[in-house]
């Protein structure tokens, strides 16, 4: 997530994986899982950006 936070305009899974030293498949899986939890945000072009986690209606 530190790598993602450095790219306020978004960064691709490939770029974030390279910067984090992780396999692209692993980085993509983690990013998509975190996106389902409300953090980060996936843009229409597939890039990811950091945003504050949205509060859930129950919490």
N, C-alpha and C positions, 0 to 999 in steps of 0.2 A: 504494500500500500504506500510505502514511502516513494517508490518509483512513480506510482500513479499521481501522488500529490504534487510532484514536480512538474506536471503537465496540465496546467489549468484549462487548456484548450482541448485536452484529450490526447490519448496515446493508444496505439494499437496493442493488441495482445502480444504480438511479436516483439514490439519495442519494449514493452514492460517486462516481458520474460527475459529478454537479453540483459536489461539493466538490473534485474533482480537475480540473474544467474540461475534461472529456473527453466525447465523444459517448457516450450510453448503450450503443449497440451495441458500440462499441470497448471500453468498460469491462467489459461483460458477457463479451465474448470473452476478454479478458485474464484476468479473474477465473476463468473456467471452465478456461482453460489452466493457470493457476497451481494451481487446485484439483487437477487431474490429477497435478501434480507434488508434491502433499502440502501445499500452502500457498496460500491460506487454506482454511478449512473452510466448505462451504455447508450451512446449516441446513435443516431440513425446510420452513420457510416461504419459502425462497429467499434469505434474508439470508446475508451472509457475515461470518465472524469470523476474526481472526488467531489462528493457533496455531503452535507450534513445528513446524518441518518434521520429519516422521517419517523416521527413518533407514531406508534401504532394506536389505533382508536381505543384499544383496551389498556394502554399503558401510558 
